[in-house]
Amino acid sequence: MDGKTKKLLFVSIIFGLVTAGLIYWQLNVMEQGKDKEILVPIVVAKEDIASKTQVKPEMIEIIKVPEELKIDESLSKKEDVVGKYAKVNFIKGQQILLSQVTGDIKHLPLSYGLEPNHRAVTIAVNEVQSVNRAIVPGDRVDIITTYNKGVAAAEADITSTVLQNILVLDNDIKTAAGENASQVATLTFSVWPDQAQVLVLADEKGSVRLSLREAKDQRFVELPNETPYKTLSH
């Protein structure tokens, strides 16, 4: 091996060592970068959670994600979520934000209290119509109306139970001075779209009374219409 060949071989070895050193340094920097990546805990849904659901411990979990993937308002502790109510529908793996849960179901918008595919309808009621102010949100009632058919006197007035097992969504209690400390001014119900029409018609054209149901009673009862002649002739 002549001197020129030896020199080239030596240079090649030096370049090989430098290249290997650079590769090692780069890999080491990359590994250190991984070690320095900041991971933060966040609370996510462990399963799909429907809105209005009270969150239980088994429904959520804590995972760690890179800091840049954490959404503002993300919660990091289970106790910040457990026992609260979902204000939105959560899908499995979704981050849970502070603004998406509430500690009081009363703070949910009225629309969250509606049954599926239902509408909210409000009517004005007085103390007698509202069962002496005893009706509160969550109760179920039957709606009875008395109206005039405009026919012969004996059959003109009819009382009919037009809707049954209707959920009460909300009430509006106005406070007044004196003996009548409070009066229920309005009641809001959750009804099917066709029931909404029945309720509005009954309120506009008839006299409405509410019949409060026993808490667990959701039966539908077949009831005939009543007229003054029929009732008084019994």
For each residue, the residues with C-beta under 8 A, 3 or more apart:
1: 5 6 9
2: 5 6
3: 6 7
4: 7 8
5: 1 2 8 9
6: 1 2 3 9 10
7: 3 4 10 11
8: 4 5 11 12
9: 1 5 6 12 13
10: 6 7 13 14
11: 7 8 14 15
12: 8 9 15 16
13: 9 10 16 17
14: 10 11 17 18
15: 11 12 18 19
16: 12 13 19 20
17: 13 14 20 21
18: 14 15 21 22
19: 15 16 22 23
20: 16 17 23 24
21: 17 18 24 25
22: 18 19 25 26
23: 19 20 26 27
24: 20 21 27 28
25: 21 22 28 29
26: 22 23 29 30
27: 23 24 30 31
28: 24 25 31 32
29: 25 26 32 33
30: 26 27 33 34
31: 27 28 34 35
32: 28 29 35 36
33: 29 30 36 37
34: 30 31 37
35: 31 32
36: 32 33
37: 33 34 66
38: 66 67
39: 64 65 66 67
40: 64 65 66 67 70 76
41: 62 63 64 76 77
42: 62 63 64 65 70 71 74 75 76 95 96
43: 60 61 62 74 75 76 77 78 80 81 95 96
44: 60 61 62 63 93 94 95 96
45: 48 49 59 60 90 91 92 93 94 96
46: 58 59 60 61 92
47: 59 92
48: 45 89 90 91 92
49: 45 53 55 59 86 89 90
50: 53 86 89
51: 86 87 88 89 112
52: 85 86 105 108 112 113
53: 49 50 59 85 86
54: 83 84 85 105
55: 49 59 60 81 82 83 84 85 86 101
56: 59 82
57: 60 78 82
58: 46
59: 45 46 47 49 53 55 56
60: 43 44 45 46 55 57 78 81 82 96
61: 43 44 46
62: 41 42 43 44 76 77 78
63: 41 42 44
64: 39 40 41 42
65: 39 40 42 69 70
66: 37 38 39 40 69 70
67: 38 39 40 70
68:
69: 65 66
70: 40 42 65 66 67 74 95
71: 42 74 95 97
72: 97
73: 97 98 99
74: 42 43 70 71 95 96 97
75: 42 43 80 81 96 97 98 101
76: 40 41 42 43 62 80
77: 41 43 62 80 81
78: 43 57 60 62 81 82
79: 82
80: 43 75 76 77 98
81: 43 55 60 75 77 78 84 96 101
82: 55 56 57 60 78 79
83: 54 55 103
84: 54 55 81 101 102 103
85: 52 53 54 55 101 102 103 104 105 108
86: 49 50 51 52 53 55 89 90 100 101
87: 51 99 100 101 102 108 109 112
88: 51 100
89: 48 49 50 51 86
90: 45 48 49 86 94 96 100
91: 45 48 94
92: 45 46 47 48
93: 44 45
94: 44 45 90 91
95: 42 43 44 70 71 74
96: 42 43 44 45 60 74 75 81 90 100 101
97: 71 72 73 74 75 100 101
98: 73 75 80 101
99: 73 87
100: 86 87 88 90 96 97
101: 55 75 81 84 85 86 87 96 97 98
102: 84 85 87 105 107 108
103: 83 84 85 107
104: 85 107
105: 52 54 85 102 108
106:
107: 102 103 104
108: 52 85 87 102 105 112 113
109: 87 112
110: 113 114 120 169 170 188
111: 114 120
112: 51 52 87 108 109
113: 52 108 110 137 169 170 190
114: 110 111 118 119 120 169 190
115: 118 167 190
116:
117: 192 193
118: 114 115 190 191 192
119: 114 190 191 192 193 196
120: 110 111 114 169 170 188 189 190 191
121: 188 189 191 196 199 200
122: 170 186 187 188 189
123: 186 187 189 199 200 203 208
124: 185 186 203
125: 129 130 184 185 186 187 208 210
126: 129 130 183 184
127: 130 132 133 180 183 184
128: 132 209
129: 125 126 208 209 210
130: 125 126 127 133 134 135 171 184 187 210
131: 134 135 210 211 212
132: 127 128
133: 127 130 173 182 183 184
134: 130 131 212
135: 130 131 139 141 168 171 184 187 210 212
136: 139 168 171
137: 113 168 169 170 171
138: 167 168
139: 135 136 167 168 212 213 215
140: 165 166 167 168 213 215 217 218
141: 135 166 168 189 210 211 212 213
142: 161 163 164 165 166 210 211 213
143: 161 162 163 164 166 189 199 202 208 209 210 211
144: 159 160 161 162 208 209 210 211
145: 159 160 162 202 203 206 207 208 209
146: 157 158 159 160 206 207 209
147: 157 158 160 202 205 206 207
148: 156 157 158
149: 155 156 157 158
150: 156
151: 155 156
152: 155 156
153: 156
154: 227 228 229
155: 149 151 152 158 227 229
156: 148 149 150 151 152 153
157: 146 147 148 149 227 228
158: 146 147 148 149 155 225 226 227
159: 144 145 146 225 226 227
160: 144 145 146 147 223 225 226
161: 142 143 144 164 211 221 223
162: 143 144 145 198 199 202
163: 142 143 166 191 195 198 199 202
164: 142 143 161 220 221
165: 140 142 213 218 219 220
166: 140 141 142 143 163 189 190 191 195
167: 115 138 139 140 189 190
168: 135 136 137 138 139 140 141 171 187 188 189 190
169: 110 113 114 120 137 188 189 190
170: 110 113 120 122 137 187 188
171: 130 135 136 137 168 184 186 187 188
172: 184 185 186 187
173: 133 182 183 184 185
174: 182 183 185
175: 181 182
176: 180 181 182 183
177:
178: 181
179:
180: 127 176 183
181: 175 176 178
182: 133 173 174 175 176
183: 126 127 133 173 174 176 180
184: 125 126 127 130 133 135 171 172 173 187
185: 124 125 172 173 174
186: 122 123 124 125 171 172
187: 122 123 125 130 135 168 170 171 172 184 210
188: 110 120 121 122 168 169 170 171
189: 120 121 122 123 141 143 166 167 168 169 199
190: 113 114 115 118 119 120 166 167 168 169
191: 118 119 120 121 163 166 195 196 199
192: 117 118 119 195 196
193: 117 119 196 197
194: 197 198
195: 163 166 191 192 198 199
196: 119 121 191 192 193 199 200
197: 193 194 200 201
198: 162 163 194 195 201 202
199: 121 123 143 162 163 189 191 195 196 202 203
200: 121 123 196 197 203 204
201: 197 198 204 205 206
202: 143 145 147 162 163 198 199 205 206 208
203: 123 124 145 199 200 206 208
204: 200 201
205: 147 201 202
206: 145 146 147 201 202 203
207: 145 146 147
208: 123 125 129 143 144 145 202 203
209: 128 129 143 144 145 146
210: 125 129 130 131 135 141 142 143 144 187
211: 131 141 142 143 144 161
212: 131 134 135 139 141
213: 139 140 141 142 165 217 218
214: 217
215: 139 140
216:
217: 140 213 214
218: 140 165 213
219: 165
220: 164 165
221: 161 164
222:
223: 160 161
224:
225: 158 159 160
226: 158 159 160 230 231
227: 154 155 157 158 159 230 231
228: 154 157 231 232
229: 154 155 232 233
230: 226 227 233 234
231: 226 227 228 234
232: 228 229
233: 229 230
234: 230 231
